[in-house]
Every structure is written in structure tokens, then in C-alpha cells.
Amino acid sequence: MPEITINMNRHLREHPSLKYLFFGGKGGVGKTVFAAAAAIGIARQGKRTLLVSTNPVHSLSGLFSRDMLGKHVAIDGVPNLWANEIDTRESIERNKVEIREKIRWFLKFADITTKADDFVESATMNPAFEESAMFESMVDLMLKNEYDVYVFDTAPTANARRLLGMSSVYSLWVNKMLKSREEARSLREMLSFTKKKEEDPLMNYLVSFRDRMDKARVLLTDPKLTAFYFITLPEALPIAVVTRFMQWFKDFGIPVGGVLVNMVIDPKTVGADAADFVKNRLAMQQEHMQTILREFGDNVRAIVPLYETEVRGVPLLQRLCSDIFTSRESEIDEEKPAGQREAGRA
């Protein structure tokens, strides 16, 4: 197996204040099992850890053979670890109620007789509504601050990008809404025969919502608290996805924690009598590993071998945890003085 500069274990030791860890990548690369294995490793350190699925296609229940949709479930055999699949149905219904109340008030304010339910149905049929509900549920968990560390299993990278970028998008939208709302209220007060100011529930809601989004954006962009880890395979498409989105996350202000490589064939396991398919696969992977090490360099945190079976259940996740946290670091790099190592990573 190739050696890396800073493995996951050392990376977390050097960033002890990390609280929100996100795992993402192209579909099918192993995001869920890597997030779960990392959560096990962090829980072993004595930190109360919550493993959360923000992927609409949840996999945690199947991974642990436990129903954890919409609830926090303690993981047997792993002290300090709980898991939760966010139930978007509950969030959507709750959001519908809130939206209905705000729209009814707005229609009354504007003397419009249209029924609020028509607007609510139109708004909630938008495909992005589920994603918005997922984001708000994620923010609720973060702001409740009930655990020491939160490990998020995200949707495929494009969806994760939209999900994590919502704090900035929401903030822009709310600020425009507040400006329009303030202008409308000022005009209404100017035209009113009474100088008494009316209570404005919609304005109060927008201010409260903006404050929540501001808090979320601060948390998501703080490199001391947040890191996004990309999972890839030694294949062209997953590597291209990481290459494409890594810079976007950095530009958006979301700190990137590193890249973890999954399903790497160990050359020592491929004998001279191996099938041509296996030899060709090994050669392809070795070529792509050179690309990974060249493109991501010191950002590679783990190189995990291809297992003989599917990873499910705590025992195999503990094995994966060990491989993630103890990927061999370069002995040459370790021999350098600390100042030179840090300079090389700058």
C-alpha cells in the first residue's frame, strides 16, 4: 500500500476542536461506511458522538440492522456513539404548518383573499423543498449542541454541495425579504390613520430565521470546528468528482479535511496465477493511485484495502475504523523535523 503524509488519526489529533465532520463523494464510493467507521473511532476517544444521515436515501438502518429513522439510537458495543437518520417527512409536515401560518398572515396583511393552502401546495411541491427541510433539520441538530462531535453521512457530492451551501443562499434570500418587508410595512404605516405599530409575525420569523442561518454559516465555515472529507475509489470518475468539488467547497468557505481512498487492491494479494481481470484491475488502480497522490498529496488521510466482503455491522466497521485511523504514514516524512513537515504541508 502507498504511504501517506498525515493519516486520519494524526489529522484529528492536530485538530482536536473539530466538532462537525462531513463525509461525501460520488455515489457508491462508501460514504456511509466511512462516516460510521470514523464515528466509531471518535467515540472510542470518549467523545459523545452522533452519526447522522442527511442522505434522502438512508443507509444507516441497514448498516447497523436497527431502525433509526427520526430517532437517536445507541449503538451496541460502541460506548458514546448514537446514530440518527433525519426523517424529512416530519420536517416537511412541520414546515408546511409554519409556512401556512406565515402565508395566511401575509395574505391578510396584503388584503388578498386567495387561500393560503394554494400557495403552500405550490411551494412544497418544489423538488428542493425536501432538501431545504433536510438542511433545517441538520442545523437544528447542530445548534442544539447535545453531543461533543457530529459525523454526517451526506448525499452524493452535488447534493451535499447544495445542502451545505444553503446557509449562504438562505441568508441572501432572507436579507432581500427583510428589505422588501420593511419597505412594505413602512408604506402601510404611512398610509394608516393610526400611528400604532402592528405586530408583524412574518418579520419576526424572518429575523429569527436569518439569525439561525448566520449561526449555521459561522459553524460550517470555521476550520476549527468543521471539516469535509471526500471518499474516492482509485477510478477515474470518483477522482474527477473530488477534483471538481474540492475547490468549490474551499471557495464556499467550507473547510476540506482531506481525501480517503477506498477499495484499493493490495499487490501482495495478487499472485502470478491471478486472473487477467484482477491483474488488469490492479494495474488500473495503481495508475489512478499515482493520480490521487499527485493531485491530492498531503490531503490524503487514508488508503483502505478492498475487503473480501461487504462492510455491515459493528465488527467489520471496527476493522474499517482501524484501517482508516492507522493508514501507514511516510517514514521519510516522519524523520523530518516538525518545522519542515509543517512547511511542506502549507
C-alpha positions, 0 to 999 in steps of 0.5 A: 500500500502507498504511504501517506503524509498525515493519516486520519488519526494524526489529522484529528489529533492536530485538530482536536476542536473539530466538532462537525465532520462531513463525509461525501463523494460520488455515489457508491464510493462508501460514504456511509461506511466511512462516516460510521467507521470514523464515528466509531473511532471518535467515540472510542476517544470518549467523545459523545458522538452522533452519526447522522444521515442527511442522505434522502436515501438512508443507509444507516438502518441497514448498516447497523440492522436497527431502525433509526429513522427520526430517532437517536439510537445507541449503538451496541458495543460502541460506548458514546456513539448514537446514530440518527437518520433525519426523517424529512417527512416530519420536517416537511409536515412541520414546515408546511404548518409554519409556512401556512401560518406565515402565508395566511398572515401575509395574505391578510396583511396584503388584503388578498383573499386567495387561500393560503393552502394554494400557495403552500401546495405550490411551494412544497411541491418544489423538488428542493423543498425536501432538501431545504427541510433536510438542511433545517433539520441538520442545523437544528441538530447542530445548534442544539449542541447535545453531543461533543462531535457530529459525523454526517453521512451526506448525499452524493457530492452535488447534493451535499454541495447544495445542502451545505451551501444553503446557509449562504443562499438562505441568508441572501434570500432572507436579507432581500425579504427583510428589505422588501418587508420593511419597505412594505410595512413602512408604506402601510404605516404611512398610509394608516390613520393610526400611528400604532405599530402592528405586530408583524409575525412574518418579520419576526420569523424572518429575523429569527430565521436569518439569525439561525442561518448566520449561526449555521454559516459561522459553524460550517465555515470555521476550520476549527470546528468543521471539516469535509472529507471526500471518499474516492475509489482509485477510478477515474470518475470518483477522482474527477468528482473530488477534483471538481468539488474540492475547490468549490467547497474551499471557495464556499468557505467550507473547510476540506479535511482531506481525501480517503481512498477506498477499495484499493487492491493490495499487490501482495494479494495478487499472485502470478496465477491471478486472473487477467481481470484482477491483474488488469484491475490492479494495474488500473488502480495503481495508475489512478493511485499515482493520480490521487497522490499527485493531485491530492498529496498531503490531503490524503488521510487514508488508503483502505484495502478492498475487503473480501466482503461487504462492510455491515455491522459493528465488527467489520466497521471496527476493522474499517475504523482501524484501517482508516485511523492507522493508514501507514504514514511516510517514514521519510516524512516522519524523520523530518523535523516538525518545522519542515513537515509543517512547511511542506504541508502549507 
